[in-house]
Amino acid sequence: MRRRVIFLFAALVPVAALLGLMAWALAQSGGNPGGLLVRNVFGEVAVKERPAPPFILPILDGTALELSDLKGKWVMVDFWSSWCPPCIEEAPVLVSTYRQFAGQGVEFVGVAIWDEEEAVRGFVQRYSISYPSGFDANGKIAIDYSMRGIPEKFFIDPDGRLVRKFVGPATQEKLGAILDELLAQGKGG
């Protein structure tokens, strides 16, 4: 009997600690569970310039996109989920910004994570997302990019180097300013 009590106590202590940590994090986010998604850190985040982790993304249309196929263009890789409130808020901004920069040597790639494939397809259809979007089913791409939350955007230069990171939902003005600045560097085409 005593062993059962000790075992039960040992099992419940970590659970209680986890619940306490979650309650503290929720209180820190002002009671907004969505605020936990990106740790309340919105905006550009310093990134060590390095070769972008290569990936092959299964696209929802049945094809596959290999990052190396986009060499020579600026690439924005956006990690998102269909259930994420900031991602939902940002979807029309990304669609509009993609159209604005079409034909200027910029490509967007949407990478859905922590989601169900059917929900991802519905999201892409609902927001008329026309840039390549796929589903990172096993999370490998997110791990390779050291993802911390959603949405997160990574900017890759035409030489395949990771040069910028933006955490949280971006406005069209901010996203446009970042892309204008990158394009002004004279690379891509």
N, C-alpha and C positions, 0 to 999 in steps of 0.2 A: 504494500500500500504506500509506504513511504517513497519508494522508487517512482511510483506513478505521480505522486505529488511533485517530486523534484523534476521529473521529466516534463510535466505539464507546466510548471513554473518556468523551466528553461525554454520551453517553446513559446510561452506567452510574452516573456520579457522582450525579445526582439520585435515581435508584432506590435507591442505597445510602444516601443521606441520608434518604430516606423510610422505608426499612426500619429504619434506626437510630432515627429518631424514633418509629416504631411500637413498637420494642422498649423504648425508654425509657418511653413511655406505659404499656405493659403492666406494666413493672416498678413504675411509680408506682401502679398500680392493685392492687398486691399479687398480680399474676399472674392476676387475674380479668378476662377480656375483657369481661364484662358491666359491670364497673365503669367502663369507658370510655364507656358509653352516656350517662351524665349527668355525666361528669367528676368523680365522687365528691362532688358538691355536692347533697345532699338537703335538702329543706325549702323554706320560703318564700324567695323571692328578690325583692328590691326591683324594682318596676316603675313606670315613669313613667305616671301615670294619663293616659289619652288615649282618644279614640274607638277602639273595637275595630275592627280591619280587617274590612270586610264580606266575606262569602263566600256562595257557593251551593255546598252539598255534595251530591253525588249519593249518596243513601241506598241502602243495599243492597236495600231493598224495591222499588226502581225509581222512587221519588219523589225530589224534591230538597228540601233544607232551606235556606232563606235565613235568615241570622242575624237580619236585621231583623224576621222574623216572630215572633221570640221577645222583642221589645221589651216591657218591662213585667214581665219575669221575671229572676231571677238565672240566669245561664248559666255552667256549667262546661264548657269545651272541653278534652277530654283527647286528646292526641296519643300514639299508641301503635303497636306493631307486634306481629304474632302470634308472632314469633320472639324477642322481647325478654324475657329472664328476669324483670326487674323488672315488666314489663307483665303477664306471666303470673301472677306473685305477687299483683299488685294487682287483677286482674280481679274476683275474688269480693268484694273490698272495695268496689269501685265499684258493683257490682250491688246489694249490700246497702245501701250508703249512698243510692243512688238510690231504692230502695224506702222507706227511712226518711224521706226528704224529699219523697216523692211528694205532690202536692196542697198543697205549702207555697210555691208560687211559685218553684220551682227546676227548671231543666231541665239535663240532661246531654246533651252531644253528643260522640260518639266519632269521632275523625278518625284513620284508619289511614294510615300513611305508610311508605315504604321497604319495601313488601310486595307480595305477589301477591294479587289479588282473591279467588281460591279459598281461600287460607289465611286471609284476613280473614273470609270467610263462615263457615268452619269454626270460627274462634275465637269469633265472635259466637254461633254455635249452641252450641258446647261449654260456654260460660259463661252461657248463657241471658241475654244482654245484651238488655234490652228498651227501652233508650233509643235515640234515633236515632243510628245509626252509619253512616259512609260511608268512602269511599276517596278520598284526595287523590292521584289518579293522577299528576298532573304536578307535585306539590309546591308549587303556588302558595300554598295556605293556609299551609303550614308556613313558607314564605319570608316571607309577609306578617306572620306572628306572630313572626318572628325566632327560630325554633326552633333549639335547640342540641343537643338529645339527647332520648331517650325513656326513660320517660314524662315528659311535661310537661303541667301543667294550668293553664289560664288562666281567671280568674273575671271575668265581665262583669256590670256592674250593670244594673238595669232600664232605665236611660237609654242603654244601649249603650256604656258606658265600660269599658275594661279597667282593673281595679282591683287584681288580685292575680295572682301566679304561684307555682306550686308545682312544684319540680323533683324528680323521682324518685318512687318508689312511696310512697303515703300510707297510713297506718293509718286504720281507720274512725274512731277517736277523733279523730285530727288533722283529717281531712276534715270530720267532723261539727262540730268546734269552729270551723273556718273558716266553714262554712255557717251555723251558729248565730249567729256574730258578724255575718256579712253580713246575715242576715235581721233581726237586732236593730236594724239601721239604719233599719228601717221602710219600706223601698221594696219594691216588687214586689207580686205578688198573683196 
